Amino acid sequence: MKKSEESMDLLQEVSGAKRIGISGHVRPDGDCVGACLALWQFLHKNVPQAEVKVLLEEPQEIFQYLKGFDKIISDFPEEETFDVYFALDCNEERLGDAVKYFQVAVKTINIDHHVSNTGCGDVNLIRPEIGSTCEVLYDLIGEDHLDRDIAEALYTGMIHDTGVFQYSNTTPETMRKGANLISYGFDFARLIEETFYQRTYIQSQIMGRALMESIRFMDNRCIVSVVTRKTMDFYNAGPKDLDGIVNHLRNIKGISCAIFMYEADVLEYKVSMRSDEKVDVAKVAVCFGGGGHARAAGCTMRGTFHDCVNNLSLHIAGQLEEY
């Protein structure tokens, strides 16, 4: 029987395990990568008798400074059985090809902070009041077990899911933890610049195109932009080159809800949404099989671009009518 926890003892949960697996969601972001590698480092250091593996869709190279990045397995071998398997920063549905290991593991543990996640493990720790999975892990690992490399991984995740401590999911406790993490001496300023703000030329080009072709609607309180497969091919761009576009759309003055979509397949779109306090985009995303946070969420939708926007608009309009 699955159970939910308010906290957990990581070392107790993996006691006796010989093989431990760790995965996060598809298209891993900073919080996902940071959480997976922080946990890998902690277990590698404190459970030396166990074989610990991170099986994760290939992350962006901007995170290669993190210890353990070169140990990530992204080809998902067929025959793998684990005594304990962790799903971090997501539910089972977003594990991608790694889900096969999670489903046959002797024991599964789900650690996340997304309000839409109801828990998919034998043991679940879901903390929606906390801004990032890395912050959840900070509490679980404990300050006595922190070192420079673990601190760097946790800090990476925290800045990416809090927008460098500017999103509404940032709390005074988040700031205190961040301050303690940078005391371990890594170059946090460079880390922020190179992983959060810096863009390649192609990323900048396609972002400019997306902003230029965006459309405001619903009394100019919403904005939407789409990047088609044809456009991605023109710029020789992949999904990883589209990160950050939705945040720029949301930052436009007067916008309460921003929608960014890209064409993943014929009549299939990946949708990202960002909002202010007037719209809970997690509630919108859940209606289409997705999830996330109140101010940042996403889903996959099928249909034409206009059909997708119209269906999303029905759920957004109902919330905006209250203001």
C-alpha positions as CSV (number, residue, x, y, z in Angstrom):
1,M,0.0,0.0,0.0
2,K,1.3,3.4,-1.0
3,K,1.9,5.9,1.8
4,S,2.6,9.6,1.9
5,E,5.1,11.2,4.3
6,E,5.7,14.6,5.7
7,S,9.4,13.8,5.8
8,M,11.6,10.7,5.5
9,D,15.0,9.3,6.5
10,L,16.7,8.8,3.1
11,L,19.3,6.4,4.6
12,Q,16.6,4.3,6.3
13,E,14.6,4.1,3.1
14,V,17.5,2.6,1.2
15,S,18.7,0.4,4.0
16,G,19.9,-2.9,2.6
17,A,19.6,-1.9,-1.0
18,K,22.3,-3.1,-3.4
19,R,21.1,-1.3,-6.5
20,I,19.5,2.1,-6.4
21,G,18.1,4.0,-9.4
22,I,17.3,7.7,-9.8
23,S,15.3,9.4,-12.5
24,G,13.5,12.7,-13.2
25,H,11.2,14.0,-15.8
26,V,11.7,14.2,-19.6
27,R,13.4,17.4,-20.9
28,P,15.1,17.8,-17.5
29,D,15.5,21.3,-16.2
30,G,17.8,22.7,-13.6
31,D,15.7,21.5,-10.7
32,C,15.5,18.0,-12.1
33,V,19.2,17.7,-13.0
34,G,20.3,19.3,-9.7
35,A,18.0,17.0,-7.6
36,C,19.1,13.8,-9.4
37,L,22.8,14.6,-9.0
38,A,22.5,15.9,-5.4
39,L,20.8,12.7,-4.4
40,W,23.3,10.6,-6.4
41,Q,26.2,12.3,-4.6
42,F,24.6,11.9,-1.2
43,L,23.9,8.2,-1.7
44,H,27.2,7.5,-3.4
45,K,28.9,9.0,-0.4
46,N,26.8,7.6,2.4
47,V,25.8,4.2,1.0
48,P,29.1,3.1,-0.5
49,Q,28.1,-0.6,-0.7
50,A,25.2,0.2,-3.1
51,E,25.4,0.7,-6.9
52,V,23.7,4.0,-7.6
53,K,22.7,5.1,-11.1
54,V,21.1,8.2,-12.6
55,L,19.0,7.3,-15.6
56,L,17.8,10.5,-17.2
57,E,17.1,11.9,-20.6
58,E,20.2,13.7,-21.8
59,P,20.4,17.1,-20.0
60,Q,21.7,20.4,-21.5
61,E,25.4,20.7,-21.5
62,I,25.1,23.9,-19.4
63,F,24.8,21.6,-16.3
64,Q,28.0,19.7,-17.0
65,Y,29.9,21.5,-14.2
66,L,27.8,19.4,-11.7
67,K,29.6,16.4,-10.2
68,G,28.2,13.2,-11.6
69,F,27.0,14.8,-14.8
70,D,29.3,12.5,-16.8
71,K,27.8,9.5,-15.0
72,I,24.3,10.1,-16.2
73,I,22.9,7.2,-18.3
74,S,20.7,8.4,-21.2
75,D,20.4,5.3,-23.4
76,F,18.1,3.3,-21.0
77,P,19.4,-0.3,-21.3
78,E,16.6,-2.9,-21.5
79,E,17.6,-5.1,-18.5
80,E,17.8,-3.2,-15.3
81,T,16.2,-4.1,-12.0
82,F,16.7,-2.0,-8.8
83,D,16.0,-2.6,-5.2
84,V,15.0,1.1,-4.7
85,Y,14.0,3.5,-7.4
86,F,13.6,7.3,-7.0
87,A,11.3,9.4,-9.2
88,L,12.3,13.1,-8.6
89,D,10.5,16.3,-9.5
90,C,7.7,14.5,-11.4
91,N,5.1,11.7,-11.3
92,E,5.4,8.4,-13.0
93,E,3.8,9.6,-16.3
94,R,6.7,12.0,-16.9
95,L,9.6,9.6,-16.4
96,G,9.8,8.9,-20.1
97,D,11.8,5.8,-21.1
98,A,12.9,5.4,-17.5
99,V,9.4,4.4,-16.3
100,K,10.2,0.8,-17.1
101,Y,12.7,0.6,-14.2
102,F,10.4,2.4,-11.8
103,Q,7.5,0.0,-12.6
104,V,9.5,-3.2,-11.8
105,A,11.6,-1.9,-8.9
106,V,11.2,-3.7,-5.5
107,K,10.6,-0.3,-3.8
108,T,9.7,3.0,-5.3
109,I,10.1,6.5,-3.8
110,N,8.5,9.7,-5.2
111,I,9.9,13.1,-4.1
112,D,8.4,16.2,-5.6
113,H,7.0,19.6,-5.0
114,H,4.3,19.9,-7.8
115,V,0.8,20.4,-6.4
116,S,-0.6,18.2,-9.2
117,N,1.4,15.2,-8.2
118,T,-0.6,12.8,-5.9
119,G,2.3,10.4,-5.4
120,C,3.2,7.4,-7.5
121,G,5.7,5.6,-5.3
122,D,5.4,3.1,-2.5
123,V,6.7,6.0,-0.4
124,N,5.8,9.6,-1.4
125,L,7.0,12.9,-0.2
126,I,5.2,15.7,-2.1
127,R,5.7,19.2,-0.7
128,P,3.8,21.7,-2.9
129,E,4.5,24.5,-0.4
130,I,8.2,24.3,-1.2
131,G,9.6,26.0,-4.3
132,S,11.8,23.3,-5.8
133,T,12.5,19.6,-5.4
134,C,16.1,20.6,-4.6
135,E,14.8,22.5,-1.6
136,V,12.9,19.4,-0.5
137,L,16.1,17.4,-0.8
138,Y,18.0,20.1,1.2
139,D,15.8,19.3,4.2
140,L,16.1,15.5,3.6
141,I,19.9,15.4,3.2
142,G,20.4,17.7,6.2
143,E,23.1,20.3,6.7
144,D,25.4,17.8,8.4
145,H,25.7,15.9,5.1
146,L,26.3,18.9,2.8
147,D,29.5,19.4,1.0
148,R,30.6,21.8,-1.8
149,D,29.4,19.5,-4.7
150,I,26.0,18.7,-3.2
151,A,25.5,22.3,-2.3
152,E,26.2,23.4,-5.9
153,A,23.7,20.8,-7.2
154,L,21.0,21.9,-4.8
155,Y,21.6,25.6,-5.4
156,T,21.3,25.0,-9.2
157,G,17.9,23.5,-8.8
158,M,16.7,26.2,-6.4
159,I,17.6,29.1,-8.6
160,H,16.0,27.5,-11.7
161,D,12.7,26.8,-10.1
162,T,12.5,30.1,-8.2
163,G,13.7,32.3,-11.1
164,V,16.8,33.2,-9.1
165,F,14.6,33.8,-6.0
166,Q,12.1,36.1,-7.7
167,Y,9.1,33.9,-8.2
168,S,6.3,33.7,-5.6
169,N,7.4,30.3,-4.5
170,T,10.4,31.9,-2.8
171,T,10.1,32.0,1.0
172,P,12.3,33.5,3.7
173,E,13.4,29.9,4.4
174,T,14.3,29.4,0.7
175,M,16.6,32.5,1.0
176,R,18.2,31.2,4.2
177,K,19.0,27.9,2.6
178,G,20.4,29.6,-0.5
179,A,22.6,31.7,1.7
180,N,23.9,28.6,3.4
181,L,24.6,26.8,0.2
182,I,26.7,29.6,-1.3
183,S,28.8,29.5,1.8
184,Y,30.4,26.3,0.5
185,G,32.4,28.4,-2.0
186,F,31.3,27.5,-5.5
187,D,31.1,30.3,-8.1
188,F,27.3,31.0,-7.7
189,A,27.4,34.2,-9.8
190,R,28.9,32.4,-12.8
191,L,26.5,29.5,-12.3
192,I,23.5,31.8,-12.5
193,E,24.8,33.7,-15.5
194,E,25.7,30.6,-17.6
195,T,22.7,28.4,-16.7
196,F,19.9,30.8,-16.3
197,Y,20.5,34.0,-18.3
198,Q,23.0,33.1,-21.1
199,R,21.5,32.1,-24.5
200,T,23.1,30.8,-27.7
201,Y,22.7,32.7,-30.9
202,I,20.2,30.2,-32.2
203,Q,18.2,30.4,-29.0
204,S,18.2,34.1,-29.2
205,Q,17.1,34.0,-32.8
206,I,14.2,31.7,-32.3
207,M,13.1,33.6,-29.1
208,G,13.0,36.8,-31.1
209,R,10.9,35.1,-33.8
210,A,8.5,33.7,-31.1
211,L,8.1,37.2,-29.5
212,M,7.7,38.9,-32.8
213,E,4.9,36.5,-33.9
214,S,3.1,36.4,-30.6
215,I,-0.6,37.3,-30.3
216,R,-2.3,39.0,-27.4
217,F,-6.0,38.2,-26.7
218,M,-8.6,38.2,-24.0
219,D,-8.5,42.0,-23.7
220,N,-4.7,41.8,-24.0
221,R,-4.4,40.0,-20.7
222,C,-3.2,36.8,-22.3
223,I,-0.5,36.2,-24.9
224,V,0.3,33.1,-27.0
225,S,3.1,32.2,-29.4
226,V,3.8,29.0,-31.3
227,V,6.9,27.6,-32.9
228,T,6.2,25.1,-35.7
229,R,8.3,22.2,-36.7
230,K,9.1,24.1,-40.0
231,T,10.5,27.0,-38.0
232,M,12.5,24.7,-35.7
233,D,14.0,23.0,-38.8
234,F,14.8,26.3,-40.3
235,Y,16.9,27.3,-37.3
236,N,18.1,23.7,-36.7
237,A,16.7,24.0,-33.2
238,G,15.4,21.4,-30.8
239,P,13.2,21.6,-27.7
240,K,16.1,22.5,-25.5
241,D,16.6,25.7,-27.6
242,L,13.1,26.9,-26.6
243,D,13.6,27.2,-22.9
244,G,12.9,30.6,-21.5
245,I,10.5,31.9,-24.2
246,V,7.4,31.5,-22.1
247,N,9.0,33.5,-19.3
248,H,9.7,36.4,-21.7
249,L,6.1,36.4,-22.8
250,R,4.9,36.5,-19.3
251,N,7.2,39.5,-18.5
252,I,5.3,41.7,-21.0
253,K,3.5,44.5,-19.2
254,G,-0.2,43.8,-18.7
255,I,0.0,40.0,-19.3
256,S,-1.6,37.8,-16.7
257,C,-1.2,34.5,-18.5
258,A,1.3,33.5,-21.2
259,I,1.1,30.4,-23.3
260,F,4.0,29.1,-25.4
261,M,3.6,26.0,-27.7
262,Y,5.8,24.1,-30.0
263,E,4.9,21.5,-32.5
264,A,6.2,18.1,-31.3
265,D,4.4,16.0,-33.9
266,V,1.6,16.2,-36.4
267,L,-1.3,17.9,-34.6
268,E,0.5,17.5,-31.3
269,Y,1.8,20.5,-29.2
270,K,3.9,20.8,-26.0
271,V,2.3,23.6,-24.0
272,S,4.0,25.8,-21.3
273,M,2.1,28.4,-19.3
274,R,3.2,31.1,-16.9
275,S,0.9,33.4,-15.0
276,D,0.4,36.0,-12.2
277,E,-1.8,35.6,-9.2
278,K,-5.0,35.9,-11.3
279,V,-4.6,32.6,-13.0
280,D,-3.7,29.2,-11.6
281,V,-2.2,27.5,-14.6
282,A,-1.8,24.2,-12.8
283,K,-5.6,23.9,-12.7
284,V,-5.6,24.5,-16.5
285,A,-2.9,22.0,-17.2
286,V,-4.5,19.3,-15.2
287,C,-7.6,19.5,-17.4
288,F,-5.4,18.3,-20.3
289,G,-3.4,15.6,-18.5
290,G,-0.6,17.9,-17.5
291,G,0.4,19.6,-14.2
292,G,2.9,21.9,-12.5
293,H,2.6,24.9,-10.2
294,A,0.0,27.6,-9.8
295,R,2.2,30.1,-11.7
296,A,4.1,27.6,-14.0
297,A,2.6,24.5,-15.6
298,G,2.5,22.6,-18.8
299,C,0.8,19.8,-20.8
300,T,0.7,18.1,-24.1
301,M,-2.3,18.7,-26.4
302,R,-3.6,17.3,-29.7
303,G,-5.4,19.2,-32.4
304,T,-4.7,22.3,-34.5
305,F,-2.9,25.3,-32.9
306,H,-6.2,27.3,-32.9
307,D,-8.1,24.4,-31.3
308,C,-5.6,24.1,-28.5
309,V,-5.6,27.8,-27.8
310,N,-9.4,27.9,-27.8
311,N,-9.6,25.0,-25.3
312,L,-7.0,26.5,-23.0
313,S,-8.8,29.9,-23.2
314,L,-12.1,28.4,-21.8
315,H,-10.4,27.5,-18.6
316,I,-8.3,30.7,-18.3
317,A,-11.2,33.0,-19.0
318,G,-13.2,31.6,-16.2
319,Q,-10.4,32.6,-13.7
320,L,-9.9,36.0,-15.2
321,E,-13.5,36.9,-14.9
322,E,-13.1,37.1,-11.2
323,Y,-10.9,40.2,-11.6
